[in-house]
């Protein structure tokens, strides 16, 4: 949501009218800090804006301006907005009038203002904006401090003071804080008819048309008399013409234009000759509502029925990369909110929960041929097998974290899967044996692993689930080799549980294990084993014993021990007796079965 808010870029401020000498119509500038108007010492217009082209006429600097404009055209918007880019510009020999104090502000054309931001012009307050300050210092323009933040004067430090503080050098705003000053000056501007409070957004219109064949046709018919006419509902959905015979090579126009039999139609309103729209929609249009169609995929009369979406939606869990966090998810929310307004759906948000998965990187950087750090998945699959690669990915960390392949060990995953697979051949008991008669210690380990793994999976901590399986594999191997033996029912219960849990990430290995255990395919249909709560109760827990908050010992006790019994056991520990020799006990804090803290005179 933070990324989407930043992308939308909502801000509040004021639209302020600046009179331009020699120009009949004033320029309206949007600013988020109208409280700093008394600190405006110059104006900057985007060099590539229509406004700059208009203002430069007749100023005598047309040639210099034209040369500067040509140098700027080669730079991207990102380059132009970079904070470390050297400031440059051309003085247009024109002046604006500051509406709050009547001072003349020189107008400059520069590349650090973009033409599509507001009107393509800004009021520059160099004391409180770093880019304005850098420009002012480069062009030797005045700097007027109007907010006292307690920091060093920008004229001396070269660092703009952007924080909050009290207004100074600002006439009737002096002594006010930022919020009160903004409210006061907005009121004054509106009273003087020199400006209004305003809200602005960085978000721009979405151009959805594409000049290509593959895509959703735009259901609009262009009629010379009626203009743009929607395709009638009974002719929807509009489908693409057969691509056979069409020239689909890029040639600057939409390839659908060549499908004359499809393009040329009668206007639905006046029946005159008309043409279909030959552009297709951006694929983001489709991906903005596909989840709604999933709920009713065979409906031939409407996009989806309200009954179906009410039954299945909104989506319980969305999993996607962080690259989808803005555009796809934002568009999906737009579509859902519009459809909600239209009464087609009863919910306002399409996805209930969101998980942004991480990326696989190499040596700390995104993989690319240019960096020479590309790892071919096909080679990894060939060398280690798909189960081992999937296990390595899952075990590397939580799904939202990036995975650095240089830290991953697929060969280690192969060894683990081999150890797990080998267990399925060591089991000596028959399928269907009564597990309750098995070794109690191993059974407790099995049910704890099942309980913890299920919780970890539901919490999207798949690496923790794999860790519990690994612990159970070790416990089972120990039970077979030096414990209850391979014929014990608990061993079969454990290996079957391992096969089922592993099937989530290593289905091929698990399926082999399941068949070797004497079961028919497939393990995915076996279902999650039921956990016996009685087997989750620990026989003993470890209690920390502290003196003045410092750990001096640990003691194993039954989970049901009382505070009094735990206190007595702690005081009887040799290490505690030694540490307390000659000391006076002020208080004993006991929290069974977790902690005993003995407080003594220091």
Secondary structure, DSSP 8 states (H G I E B T S, - for coil): -HHHHHHHT-EEEEEEEEEETT-SS-EEEEES-GGGGGG--EEEEETTSHHHHHHTTTSS-HHHHHHHHHHHHTS-HHHHH-TTS---EEEEEEEEE-TTT--EEEEEEESSS-TTSTTSEEEE-GGG-HHHHHHHHHHT------EE-SS--HHHHS----S--EE-SSGGGTT--HHHHHHHHHHHHHHTTSEEEEEE-S------EESSSSS-B--EEEETTTEEEE--GGG-S------TT---S--SS-GGGG-HHHHEEE-TTT--EEEE---EE-HHHHHTTHHHHHTTTT-SSSS--HHHHHHH-SBS-EEEEGGGTTHHHHHHHHHHHHHHHTTS-S-S-SBS-EEEE--EEETTEE--TTTT----HHHHHHHH-HHHHHHHHHHTS-TTS-EEGGG--HHHHHHHHHHHHHHHHH--S-TT--GGGS-HHHHHHHHHHHHHHHHHHHTT-HHHHHHHHHHHHHHHHHHHHHSS-TTSHHHHHHHHHHHHHHTTT-HHHHHHHHHHTT--S-GGGS------GGGGS-S-EEEEEEETTEEEEEEEE-TT--HHHHHHHHHTSHHHHHHTTT--EEEEEEETTTEEEEEE--
